[in-house]
């Protein structure tokens, strides 16, 4: 695994948000994250409590198969 700089992580994160949400909604997401206290670890632990690992994996693979390939 290559280590990348904090700046590169931020740039890739913003690119991912814009790709997924569009510019306006990505900006809105960042604003929401900055506005209220947020514990990512707690949120992540509570996110998929009703879904098992196998089902979550199947959903992820299905989403990958259905999404158009994006050139990088």
Secondary structure, 3 states (H helix, E strand, C coil): CCCCCHHHHHHHHHHHHHHHHCHHHHHHHHHHHHHCCCCHHHHHHHHCCCCCHHHHHHHHHHHHHHCCCCCC
